Amino acid sequence: MSTKNRTASSDFILLGLLVNSKATGIVFAVILAIFVVAVTANLVMIFLIHMDSHLHTPMYFLLSQLSIMDTLFICTTVPKLLVDMVSIQKTISFVACGIQIFLYLTMIGSEFFLLGLMAYDRYVAVCNPLRYPVLMNRRVCLLLAAGAWFGGSLDGFLLTPITMNVPYCGSRIIDHFFCEIPAVLKLACADTSLYETLMYICCVLMLLIPISIISTSYSLILLTVHRMRSAEGRKKAFTTCSSHLTVVSIFYGAAFYTYVLPKSFHTPEQDKVVSAFYTIVTPMLNPLIYSLRNKDVSGAFKKIFAQCLST
């Protein structure tokens, strides 16, 4: 089927991560390897946290929610990307494009809020250790996690219908590897400036709220750690907090570039690289950062691995 006939249909055409590149095979292998590692690492984290009673704490409960979000997040975009890299027709239906937009908005929004809540959890643990069992009991943790999921899904429910109701005519070719809103809106044949302004305000608010919580929490944590007399206590606090700050910096940095920086700073190639980083690489880094730098997680893995070998 010719490109002309394909663009006349209701389907969109995704140009993909690479256009006319000779390195497609190598890139395919790398992305597939990252996908397998990311899904495996996150599922292992969820399994360890569920199985080991020592990890049945608020911090690890929130971490298990992060692993669930990362698993769903990477599964929203990468399987389609891998299929398109080995396919001649790189089409995605209008409905599938809408579903992809809703899922990635929900996951990224939920992760925004969850990272802020994880910072609050560390603040309570370091600054109010005696009140920690009360302030972060099981009911509170469930409510916080539910709030993060609700906030993310609200973002998806608000922006997806508006995006999919914008009139699209003429070219159906999306210069991207998945249906990311800025790339899709470039095909609109109506003035979308008002919607883009509203979306910009929405994204800024969704970034500012958790960033404010994170900044406040870690400022108070640093003051408390500075006053600690125990060198071991300071080291443990810094190790836990630095892992979280690493994840936050990577994730929020990519999101800031995509949704906050003006259009003049963007090119299609840069957009795809940044999007690939936060949709493909970050879900792999999150469990590795937390597990490699965490003695509790590595200890739980060794214990369960030893039990598996003995049986």
matplotlib code that plots the C-alpha trace (Angstrom):
import matplotlib.pyplot as plt

x = [0.0, 1.4, 2.0, -0.7, -3.3, -2.2, -2.4, -5.9, -7.1, -8.1, -4.8, -1.7, 1.7, 4.6, 8.0, 9.7, 12.8, 15.1, 14.3, 16.2, 19.1, 21.5, 21.8, 18.2, 19.3, 21.7, 19.2, 16.5, 18.7, 19.6, 16.0, 14.9, 17.6, 16.6, 12.9, 13.7, 15.9, 13.4, 10.4, 12.4, 14.0, 10.7, 8.8, 11.6, 11.3, 7.6, 8.1, 10.8, 8.8, 5.7, 7.6, 10.1, 8.4, 11.4, 10.3, 6.7, 7.3, 5.8, 9.0, 9.0, 5.3, 5.6, 8.6, 6.5, 4.0, 6.8, 7.8, 4.2, 4.0, 7.4, 6.3, 3.1, 4.8, 7.5, 4.9, 2.8, 5.3, 8.2, 6.4, 4.8, 8.2, 9.9, 7.1, 7.4, 11.1, 10.7, 7.5, 6.9, 3.6, 4.1, 0.5, -1.4, -5.2, -6.9, -8.3, -5.0, -3.3, -5.9, -5.3, -1.6, -1.9, -4.2, -1.9, 1.3, -0.3, -1.7, 1.6, 3.8, 1.3, 1.0, 4.8, 5.1, 2.9, 4.4, 7.9, 6.7, 5.0, 8.2, 10.1, 7.5, 7.9, 11.7, 11.1, 8.9, 11.3, 14.4, 12.8, 10.0, 11.2, 9.1, 5.9, 6.7, 4.5, 1.5, 2.0, 2.8, 0.6, -0.9, -4.1, -2.2, 0.1, -2.9, -4.5, -1.3, -0.8, -4.5, -4.1, -1.1, -2.9, -6.0, -4.0, -2.3, -5.6, -7.3, -4.6, -5.2, -9.0, -8.7, -6.2, -6.9, -10.5, -9.5, -6.4, -8.4, -11.3, -9.0, -9.6, -6.8, -6.7, -4.1, -0.9, -1.3, 2.4, 3.6, 7.3, 7.7, 7.8, 4.6, 1.6, 3.0, 0.7, 3.1, 3.9, 0.3, -0.9, 1.5, -1.0, -4.0, -5.7, -7.2, -5.7, -4.6, -2.8, -5.4, -5.3, -1.5, -1.5, -4.0, -1.9, 1.2, -0.4, -1.6, 1.9, 3.6, 1.2, 1.7, 5.4, 5.4, 3.3, 5.5, 8.7, 7.6, 7.0, 10.4, 12.3, 10.8, 11.2, 14.9, 15.7, 14.4, 16.1, 19.5, 19.1, 18.2, 21.0, 23.5, 22.6, 23.0, 25.8, 25.9, 28.1, 26.3, 22.9, 24.0, 25.4, 22.2, 20.1, 22.3, 22.3, 18.5, 17.9, 20.5, 18.9, 15.6, 17.1, 18.9, 15.6, 13.8, 16.5, 16.4, 12.6, 11.7, 14.5, 13.2, 9.6, 10.6, 12.2, 9.3, 6.4, 7.7, 10.4, 9.1, 8.8, 11.9, 14.1, 12.7, 13.5, 11.9, 15.2, 15.8, 12.2, 12.5, 15.8, 14.4, 11.2, 13.1, 15.1, 12.2, 9.9, 12.6, 15.7, 14.2, 11.9, 15.1, 17.2, 14.6, 14.8, 18.5, 19.3, 17.2, 18.3, 22.0, 22.3, 20.0, 21.3, 17.7, 16.7, 20.0, 19.7, 16.1, 17.2, 20.1, 17.8, 15.1, 17.6, 19.2, 15.8, 15.1, 18.5, 17.8, 14.5]
y = [0.0, 3.4, 6.2, 8.3, 5.6, 5.0, 8.7, 8.8, 6.3, 7.1, 5.5, 7.5, 6.6, 6.6, 7.5, 5.8, 6.6, 6.3, 7.4, 5.7, 4.6, 1.7, 1.1, -0.1, -3.6, -2.5, 0.0, -2.7, -5.1, -2.4, -1.3, -4.9, -5.6, -2.5, -3.5, -7.0, -5.7, -3.0, -5.4, -8.1, -5.7, -4.1, -7.4, -8.7, -5.6, -6.1, -9.8, -9.2, -6.4, -8.7, -11.8, -10.4, -9.3, -7.0, -4.9, -4.5, -0.9, 2.4, 3.2, -0.2, -0.1, 3.2, 1.7, -1.3, 1.2, 2.9, -0.4, -1.1, 2.3, 1.8, -1.6, -0.3, 2.8, 1.0, -1.5, 1.4, 2.5, 0.0, -3.1, -1.0, 0.7, -2.7, -4.1, -0.9, -1.3, -4.7, -3.8, -2.2, -0.6, 1.5, 2.5, 3.0, 3.3, 6.4, 4.5, 2.8, 6.2, 7.6, 4.6, 5.1, 8.8, 8.0, 5.3, 7.3, 10.4, 8.4, 6.7, 9.8, 11.8, 9.1, 8.9, 12.7, 12.6, 9.3, 10.7, 13.7, 11.3, 9.3, 12.4, 13.1, 9.6, 10.1, 13.5, 11.8, 8.9, 11.1, 14.2, 12.6, 9.0, 8.5, 9.6, 7.6, 4.6, 6.9, 9.4, 6.6, 3.8, 1.3, 3.3, 6.5, 4.6, 3.2, 6.6, 8.2, 5.6, 5.9, 9.7, 9.3, 7.0, 9.2, 12.3, 10.6, 9.2, 12.6, 14.0, 11.2, 11.7, 15.5, 15.7, 12.6, 13.4, 17.0, 15.8, 13.2, 15.6, 18.1, 17.9, 16.2, 16.5, 16.2, 14.4, 11.6, 11.1, 11.5, 12.3, 10.3, 6.7, 6.9, 9.1, 11.9, 14.9, 17.6, 15.4, 14.6, 18.2, 19.2, 17.4, 19.4, 21.6, 23.9, 26.5, 24.6, 27.5, 27.8, 24.1, 24.0, 26.9, 25.1, 21.9, 23.9, 25.3, 21.8, 20.3, 23.1, 22.7, 18.9, 19.5, 22.3, 20.5, 17.4, 19.5, 21.8, 18.8, 17.3, 20.5, 21.2, 17.7, 17.4, 20.8, 19.8, 16.4, 18.0, 20.2, 17.2, 15.1, 17.9, 17.9, 14.2, 13.0, 9.5, 9.1, 5.8, 7.6, 10.3, 7.8, 5.8, 8.9, 10.2, 6.8, 6.5, 10.1, 10.3, 7.3, 9.0, 12.3, 10.6, 9.2, 12.5, 14.5, 12.1, 11.9, 15.5, 16.8, 14.9, 15.9, 19.6, 19.6, 18.0, 19.9, 23.1, 24.5, 26.7, 25.2, 27.2, 24.9, 21.8, 19.8, 16.5, 14.6, 16.0, 15.4, 11.7, 11.3, 12.9, 10.9, 7.7, 8.5, 8.9, 6.2, 3.5, 4.2, 5.6, 2.6, 0.5, 2.8, 3.2, -0.4, -0.7, 2.6, 1.5, -2.1, -1.7, 1.0, -0.6, -3.3, -4.4, -5.1, -6.9, -8.9, -9.9, -11.0, -13.1, -14.7, -15.6, -16.8, -19.0, -20.5, -21.2, -23.0, -25.1, -26.2]
z = [0.0, -0.9, 1.6, -0.1, 0.4, 3.9, 4.9, 3.5, 6.1, 9.7, 10.9, 11.9, 10.7, 13.2, 11.6, 14.5, 16.6, 13.6, 10.1, 7.2, 9.5, 8.8, 12.6, 13.0, 13.9, 16.6, 18.1, 18.0, 20.0, 22.5, 23.1, 23.4, 25.9, 27.9, 27.8, 29.1, 31.8, 32.9, 33.0, 34.8, 37.3, 38.2, 38.5, 40.7, 42.9, 43.2, 44.0, 46.6, 48.4, 48.5, 49.7, 52.3, 55.5, 56.2, 53.2, 54.4, 55.2, 53.8, 51.9, 50.1, 49.6, 47.7, 45.8, 44.7, 43.3, 41.4, 39.9, 38.9, 37.2, 35.4, 34.1, 32.7, 31.4, 29.4, 28.1, 26.8, 24.2, 23.7, 22.3, 19.6, 18.8, 18.5, 16.2, 14.0, 13.7, 11.9, 10.1, 6.7, 7.8, 10.9, 11.3, 14.6, 14.6, 15.9, 18.9, 19.7, 19.5, 22.0, 24.4, 24.2, 25.0, 28.0, 29.4, 29.1, 30.6, 33.5, 34.2, 34.0, 36.0, 38.7, 38.9, 39.3, 42.4, 43.7, 43.7, 45.7, 48.2, 48.5, 49.4, 52.1, 53.4, 53.7, 55.5, 58.1, 58.5, 59.0, 60.8, 62.8, 63.4, 66.6, 64.9, 61.7, 62.5, 63.1, 60.2, 57.7, 58.8, 56.3, 55.8, 55.1, 52.6, 50.7, 50.6, 49.3, 46.6, 45.6, 45.4, 43.1, 40.8, 40.8, 40.0, 37.1, 35.7, 36.0, 33.8, 31.3, 31.4, 30.9, 28.1, 26.0, 24.9, 24.0, 22.0, 20.1, 19.3, 17.6, 13.8, 11.9, 8.2, 5.5, 6.6, 9.1, 9.6, 13.2, 13.4, 16.6, 17.8, 19.8, 20.1, 22.3, 22.4, 21.2, 18.1, 17.4, 17.7, 14.9, 12.5, 13.6, 11.0, 13.6, 15.9, 19.0, 20.7, 23.5, 24.2, 24.2, 26.7, 29.0, 28.7, 29.5, 32.6, 33.6, 33.2, 35.1, 38.0, 37.9, 38.1, 40.6, 43.2, 43.7, 43.1, 45.9, 48.2, 47.2, 47.7, 51.1, 52.3, 51.3, 52.7, 56.1, 55.7, 55.0, 58.1, 60.3, 58.9, 59.4, 63.1, 63.5, 65.8, 64.4, 61.4, 60.5, 60.7, 58.4, 55.9, 55.9, 55.4, 52.6, 50.8, 50.8, 49.9, 47.2, 45.4, 45.4, 44.3, 41.4, 40.1, 40.6, 38.7, 35.7, 35.4, 36.1, 33.9, 30.9, 31.7, 32.1, 28.6, 26.9, 28.5, 29.9, 27.6, 24.7, 21.2, 20.0, 22.1, 20.4, 17.3, 16.3, 16.8, 20.2, 21.3, 20.3, 22.1, 25.3, 25.1, 24.6, 27.7, 30.0, 28.5, 27.9, 30.0, 33.2, 33.9, 33.8, 35.9, 38.7, 40.1, 39.5, 41.3, 44.3, 44.4, 43.8, 46.5, 49.0, 51.4, 52.4, 48.8, 47.9, 51.2, 50.4, 46.9, 48.3, 50.9, 48.4, 45.8, 48.4, 49.3, 45.6, 45.3, 48.4, 47.2]

ax = plt.figure().add_subplot(projection="3d")
ax.plot(x, y, z, "-o")
ax.set_aspect("equal")
plt.show()
